[in-house]
Amino acid sequence: MTDSGLRDKKKIATRQALAEAAFTLAVERGVDGFVVEDIVTNAGYSRRTFANYFSCKEEAIANSLTMNDYLERDEQFSFCTENYTPLDTIELYIRGSFTINKLRRLNRIISLSRNQPTLKLYVTGALMEVQDFAKRGISEEFGSDYPEEYYHILIGAVFGAILPVLDESIAVKLPEDDEKSETDSEFNQYIDIVFAHLRKGFN
């Protein structure tokens, strides 16, 4: 690995550590129960280092949402085949990416942001980045086979159906560690319903 590659890897690790420390503190103490000094102390970095990556604790908390996705970007769409439609591909992406831990984290961060306008702003931005990444992946995979607006509408419909579960607007129980299988969870049954409906409109 080149020096540049090592530096980039170290920067990602530093950003990850700071974001994880912020998320852990938010869960343990609530968003108002800690300050940036607590984050840097827990992560083992300086306040100056924190300022190189984040403008405030809320931005750090929100960035714990998608950090692992950034590390896995090159592999996210490696399972696509020419026999799949964009809808098939985004379904595989959702089922492959939304692990139990990630679903719980999404739910927890969205819950934390409910009464925190600043955090809500950053969380909304992070969720939009996830959607933009999914749209780019689908668009790059299928290119001009479909009109550009199709990809925007498809991703909007999929995430529009999932986010109400994560913010608890729709009562769907998230999977537990001891779930007998993926298909046993209410969330995966809900995903089955979502894509069954979408297939009626997205061909």
NUMI-457066 format. One record per residue: y, z, x of N, C-alpha, C in turn; residue in one letter; residue number from 0. Coordinates in steps of 0.1 Angstrom, whole numbers. Atoms other than C-alpha are relative to their C-alpha. Example, Ala and Ser with C-alpha at 12.3 -4.5 7.8 and 13.67 -1.06 7.14 Angstrom:
BEGIN
(node (-12,0,9),(-45,78,123),(12,0,9),A,0) (node (-11,0,-9),(-11,71,137),(11,8,-8),S,1) 
***
This chain:
BEGIN
(node (-12,0,8),(0,0,0),(12,0,9),M,0) (node (-13,1,-8),(35,-9,13),(8,13,-2),T,1) (node (-9,-11,1),(62,16,19),(7,0,-13),D,2) (node (-7,1,13),(80,3,-11),(-9,4,-12),S,3) (node (9,-3,10),(49,7,-32),(-2,16,-1),G,4) (node (1,-14,-1),(45,43,-20),(12,7,-6),L,5) (node (-12,-6,5),(81,51,-28),(1,-1,-15),R,6) (node (0,2,15),(78,37,-63),(-10,10,-6),D,7) (node (10,-9,6),(46,57,-69),(5,15,1),K,8) (node (-5,-14,-1),(63,89,-57),(11,2,-10),K,9) (node (-10,-1,11),(93,82,-80),(-6,2,-14),K,10) (node (6,-1,13),(70,78,-109),(-6,14,-2),I,11) (node (6,-13,0),(52,110,-100),(10,11,-2),A,12) (node (-11,-9,1),(85,129,-97),(5,0,-15),T,13) (node (-5,1,14),(97,116,-131),(-10,6,-9),R,14) (node (10,-5,9),(64,124,-147),(0,16,1),Q,15) (node (1,-14,-1),(64,160,-133),(12,7,-8),A,16) (node (-12,-5,7),(100,166,-146),(-2,-1,-15),L,17) (node (1,3,14),(92,151,-180),(-11,10,-6),A,18) (node (10,-8,4),(60,171,-183),(4,15,-1),E,19) (node (-5,-14,0),(77,204,-174),(10,2,-12),A,20) (node (-9,-1,11),(104,197,-200),(-8,1,-13),A,21) (node (8,-1,12),(78,190,-227),(-7,13,-2),F,22) (node (7,-13,0),(58,221,-218),(9,11,-4),T,23) (node (-10,-11,3),(89,243,-220),(5,-2,-15),L,24) (node (-5,2,14),(100,227,-253),(-11,5,-10),A,25) (node (11,-5,8),(66,235,-268),(-1,15,0),V,26) (node (2,-14,-1),(65,270,-255),(12,8,-5),E,27) (node (-12,-7,3),(101,280,-261),(9,-6,-11),R,28) (node (-10,7,8),(117,255,-284),(10,-7,8),G,29) (node (-10,8,-8),(143,230,-274),(12,8,4),V,30) (node (-12,-8,-3),(171,256,-274),(-4,12,9),D,31) (node (4,-12,-7),(150,281,-255),(-1,-1,16),G,32) (node (0,2,-15),(154,267,-219),(11,-9,4),F,33) (node (-10,9,-6),(178,249,-196),(-6,-8,11),V,34) (node (4,9,-11),(176,223,-169),(-6,8,12),V,35) (node (5,-8,-11),(172,250,-143),(-14,4,-2),E,36) (node (14,-4,2),(140,261,-159),(-9,-12,2),D,37) (node (8,11,-2),(127,226,-158),(-3,-3,15),I,38) (node (2,2,-14),(133,221,-121),(-7,11,7),V,39) (node (7,-11,-6),(120,255,-113),(-15,-2,-3),T,40) (node (14,2,4),(87,248,-132),(-6,-12,7),N,41) (node (5,12,-6),(84,213,-117),(0,1,15),A,42) (node (-1,-1,-14),(93,224,-82),(9,-10,7),G,43) (node (-10,9,-6),(123,201,-77),(14,6,-1),Y,44) (node (-13,-5,0),(160,205,-73),(8,-6,-12),S,45) (node (-8,5,11),(187,201,-99),(5,-15,3),R,46) (node (-5,13,-4),(200,171,-80),(-11,-11,-2),R,47) (node (11,9,3),(166,154,-82),(-1,-3,-15),T,48) (node (1,2,15),(165,160,-120),(11,-10,-4),F,49) (node (-12,8,4),(200,143,-122),(-3,-15,4),A,50) (node (4,14,-4),(185,112,-104),(-8,-7,-11),N,51) (node (10,6,9),(161,107,-133),(5,1,-15),Y,52) (node (-4,-2,14),(176,122,-165),(14,6,-1),F,53) (node (-14,-5,3),(210,130,-180),(0,14,-6),S,54) (node (1,-12,7),(198,160,-200),(-15,4,-2),C,55) (node (14,-5,3),(167,181,-210),(-6,-8,-11),K,56) (node (5,8,11),(164,161,-242),(-6,-13,4),E,57) (node (5,13,-6),(160,128,-223),(-13,2,7),E,58) (node (13,-3,-7),(133,144,-201),(-11,3,-10),A,59) (node (10,-2,10),(114,157,-231),(-5,-13,-6),I,60) (node (3,13,6),(115,123,-248),(-8,-9,9),A,61) (node (7,9,-10),(103,106,-216),(-14,4,2),N,62) (node (14,-4,-1),(71,126,-216),(-8,-7,-10),S,63) (node (7,7,10),(62,105,-246),(-7,-12,5),L,64) (node (5,13,-4),(57,72,-229),(-4,-1,15),T,65) (node (2,1,-14),(52,81,-192),(-14,-7,4),M,66) (node (13,5,-3),(14,74,-192),(-1,-15,-4),N,67) (node (0,14,4),(20,41,-210),(6,-9,11),D,68) (node (-5,8,-10),(42,29,-182),(-9,-2,12),Y,69) (node (10,1,-11),(15,37,-156),(-11,-9,-3),L,70) (node (11,8,4),(-10,18,-176),(3,-14,-5),E,71) (node (-5,12,6),(11,-13,-185),(-9,-12,4),R,72) (node (7,12,-4),(-9,-38,-165),(-14,-1,-6),D,73) (node (14,0,6),(-42,-29,-183),(0,-1,-15),E,74) (node (0,-2,15),(-30,-26,-219),(-6,-12,-7),Q,75) (node (4,11,7),(-37,-61,-229),(-12,-8,7),F,76) (node (10,7,-7),(-66,-69,-206),(-12,-3,-9),S,77) (node (12,2,8),(-91,-68,-235),(2,-12,-9),F,78) (node (-3,11,9),(-75,-98,-253),(-9,-12,3),C,79) (node (8,12,-2),(-96,-129,-259),(6,-11,-8),T,80) (node (-6,11,8),(-87,-163,-272),(-5,-1,-14),E,81) (node (5,0,13),(-107,-156,-303),(7,10,-9),N,82) (node (-7,-10,8),(-84,-128,-314),(13,-5,-5),Y,83) (node (-13,2,6),(-54,-130,-336),(10,10,6),T,84) (node (-9,-11,-5),(-22,-111,-327),(-3,13,-8),P,85) (node (3,-13,8),(-31,-86,-355),(-13,7,6),L,86) (node (12,-6,-7),(-66,-81,-339),(4,7,13),D,87) (node (-4,-5,-13),(-50,-75,-306),(8,13,-1),T,88) (node (-8,-12,2),(-24,-50,-318),(-8,11,-5),I,89) (node (9,-11,5),(-52,-31,-336),(-7,6,11),E,90) (node (7,-5,-12),(-71,-28,-304),(9,8,9),L,91) (node (-10,-7,-8),(-40,-17,-286),(2,14,-6),Y,92) (node (-3,-13,7),(-33,10,-312),(-12,9,2),I,93) (node (12,-8,-1),(-69,22,-312),(-3,5,14),R,94) (node (3,-4,-14),(-72,22,-274),(11,9,6),G,95) (node (-11,-7,-6),(-38,37,-267),(2,14,-6),S,96) (node (-3,-12,7),(-35,64,-293),(-11,10,0),F,97) (node (10,-11,-2),(-58,90,-279),(4,12,-8),T,98) (node (-3,-13,7),(-61,124,-295),(11,7,6),I,99) (node (-11,-8,-7),(-39,140,-269),(14,-7,-2),N,100) (node (-12,7,1),(-13,112,-272),(5,1,-14),K,101) (node (-4,-1,14),(-13,114,-310),(7,14,-2),L,102) (node (-6,-14,1),(-7,152,-308),(13,1,7),R,103) (node (-13,-1,-7),(21,148,-283),(10,-7,-8),R,104) (node (-10,7,9),(38,122,-305),(4,8,-11),L,105) (node (-3,-9,11),(35,145,-334),(8,12,3),N,106) (node (-8,-12,-4),(48,175,-315),(14,-4,4),R,107) (node (-14,4,-4),(78,156,-300),(8,-3,-12),I,108) (node (-7,4,12),(87,141,-333),(4,13,-8),I,109) (node (-3,-13,7),(85,176,-349),(11,8,7),S,110) (node (-10,-7,-7),(106,191,-322),(14,-6,-2),L,111) (node (-12,8,1),(132,164,-327),(6,1,-14),S,112) (node (-4,1,14),(135,169,-365),(13,7,-2),R,113) (node (-13,-7,2),(164,194,-363),(8,0,13),N,114) (node (-8,1,-12),(177,184,-329),(5,-14,2),Q,115) (node (-6,14,0),(200,153,-332),(0,-7,14),P,116) (node (0,7,-14),(203,147,-294),(-14,-4,4),T,117) (node (14,3,-3),(165,149,-289),(-5,-12,-9),L,118) (node (5,11,10),(159,127,-320),(5,-13,5),K,119) (node (-6,13,-5),(182,100,-305),(-9,-5,12),L,120) (node (9,5,-12),(161,99,-272),(-14,-3,-5),Y,121) (node (14,3,5),(128,101,-291),(0,-14,-7),V,122) (node (-1,13,6),(139,72,-312),(0,-12,10),T,123) (node (0,10,-10),(147,52,-281),(-13,-1,7),G,124) (node (13,1,-7),(114,61,-265),(-11,-8,-9),A,125) (node (9,7,9),(95,49,-296),(3,-15,-1),L,126) (node (-3,14,0),(114,17,-296),(-5,-7,12),M,127) (node (5,6,-12),(104,11,-260),(-15,-3,-2),E,128) (node (15,2,2),(67,15,-270),(-1,-13,-9),V,129) (node (0,11,8),(73,-10,-298),(3,-13,7),Q,130) (node (-4,11,-8),(91,-34,-275),(-10,-5,10),D,131) (node (11,3,-9),(63,-32,-250),(-11,-7,-7),F,132) (node (11,6,7),(37,-40,-276),(4,-14,-4),A,133) (node (-5,13,4),(58,-69,-289),(0,-10,12),K,134) (node (0,8,-11),(62,-83,-254),(-14,-4,4),R,135) (node (14,3,-3),(25,-80,-247),(-6,-10,-9),G,136) (node (5,9,10),(16,-98,-279),(6,-14,2),I,137) (node (-7,13,-2),(42,-125,-274),(-4,-7,12),S,138) (node (5,7,-12),(31,-132,-238),(-14,-5,-1),E,139) (node (14,3,2),(-5,-133,-249),(-1,-13,-8),E,140) (node (1,11,9),(0,-158,-277),(11,-10,0),F,141) (node (-11,10,-2),(33,-175,-268),(4,-7,-12),G,142) (node (-5,8,10),(43,-204,-289),(-10,-3,-11),S,143) (node (10,2,11),(11,-203,-311),(6,5,-13),D,144) (node (-6,-6,12),(32,-182,-335),(15,0,2),Y,145) (node (-15,0,-2),(70,-183,-342),(4,14,5),P,146) (node (-5,-12,-6),(90,-156,-323),(2,11,-10),E,147) (node (-3,-10,10),(100,-138,-355),(-13,7,-5),E,148) (node (13,-6,4),(63,-133,-364),(-4,12,8),Y,149) (node (4,-12,-8),(58,-109,-335),(9,12,-4),Y,150) (node (-8,-11,4),(88,-88,-345),(-4,6,-14),H,151) (node (4,-5,13),(77,-86,-381),(-14,7,0),I,152) (node (13,-6,-2),(41,-78,-371),(1,14,6),L,153) (node (-1,-13,-7),(50,-50,-347),(8,10,-9),I,154) (node (-8,-9,9),(76,-36,-372),(-9,5,-11),G,155) (node (9,-4,11),(49,-35,-400),(-10,10,5),A,156) (node (10,-9,-5),(23,-18,-378),(6,14,3),V,157) (node (-6,-13,-3),(46,9,-364),(6,6,-12),F,158) (node (-6,-6,12),(63,13,-397),(-10,7,-9),G,159) (node (11,-7,8),(29,23,-412),(-5,12,7),A,160) (node (5,-12,-7),(20,47,-384),(10,11,2),I,161) (node (-10,-11,-3),(52,66,-377),(1,10,-12),L,162) (node (0,-11,11),(52,83,-412),(-11,10,1),P,163) (node (11,-10,-3),(19,99,-402),(4,10,11),V,164) (node (-4,-9,-11),(33,112,-370),(12,9,-3),L,165) (node (-10,-9,4),(64,126,-386),(-3,8,-13),D,166) (node (5,-8,11),(43,141,-414),(6,-4,-13),E,167) (node (-4,4,13),(59,121,-442),(-12,-4,-8),S,168) (node (12,3,7),(24,110,-451),(-10,10,5),I,169) (node (10,-10,-4),(-3,137,-451),(-13,-6,4),A,170) (node (12,5,-6),(-29,123,-428),(-3,9,12),V,171) (node (3,-9,-10),(-47,148,-406),(-4,-7,13),K,172) (node (3,6,-13),(-47,139,-369),(-14,5,5),L,173) (node (13,-3,-5),(-81,139,-351),(-1,13,8),P,174) (node (3,-12,-8),(-96,170,-336),(-9,-3,12),E,175) (node (9,2,-11),(-114,174,-303),(-14,-1,-3),D,176) (node (15,-1,3),(-147,182,-320),(-3,-10,-11),D,177) (node (3,10,10),(-145,152,-344),(-13,-7,4),E,178) (node (13,5,-4),(-180,138,-346),(0,-14,5),K,179) (node (-3,13,-6),(-168,103,-340),(13,-5,-4),S,180) (node (-13,5,3),(-137,82,-341),(2,-3,-15),E,181) (node (-2,5,14),(-144,69,-376),(0,12,-10),T,182) (node (-1,-12,8),(-147,105,-389),(14,5,-3),D,183) (node (-13,-6,2),(-111,113,-385),(8,-7,-11),S,184) (node (-8,6,11),(-86,108,-413),(10,-10,6),E,185) (node (-10,9,-6),(-62,91,-389),(-7,-14,2),F,186) (node (6,12,-2),(-87,64,-380),(-4,-7,-13),N,187) (node (2,6,14),(-96,59,-417),(13,-6,-5),Q,188) (node (-13,5,4),(-59,55,-423),(3,-13,7),Y,189) (node (-2,12,-7),(-57,29,-396),(-8,-11,-6),I,190) (node (8,10,6),(-86,11,-412),(7,-6,-13),D,191) (node (-7,4,12),(-66,10,-445),(12,-9,4),I,192) (node (-12,7,-4),(-34,-1,-427),(-3,-15,4),V,193) (node (3,14,-5),(-50,-31,-410),(-7,-8,-11),F,194) (node (6,7,11),(-70,-40,-441),(11,-6,-8),A,195) (node (-11,5,8),(-37,-43,-460),(8,-11,8),H,196) (node (-7,9,-8),(-20,-61,-431),(-7,-14,1),L,197) (node (8,12,-1),(-48,-87,-429),(2,-9,-12),R,198) (node (-3,8,12),(-39,-98,-464),(13,-8,1),K,199) (node (-13,7,-2),(-5,-108,-452),(2,-7,13),G,200) (node (-1,6,-13),(-9,-116,-415),(-12,-7,4),F,201) (node (11,9,-3),(-32,-145,-409),(1,-6,14),N,202) 
***
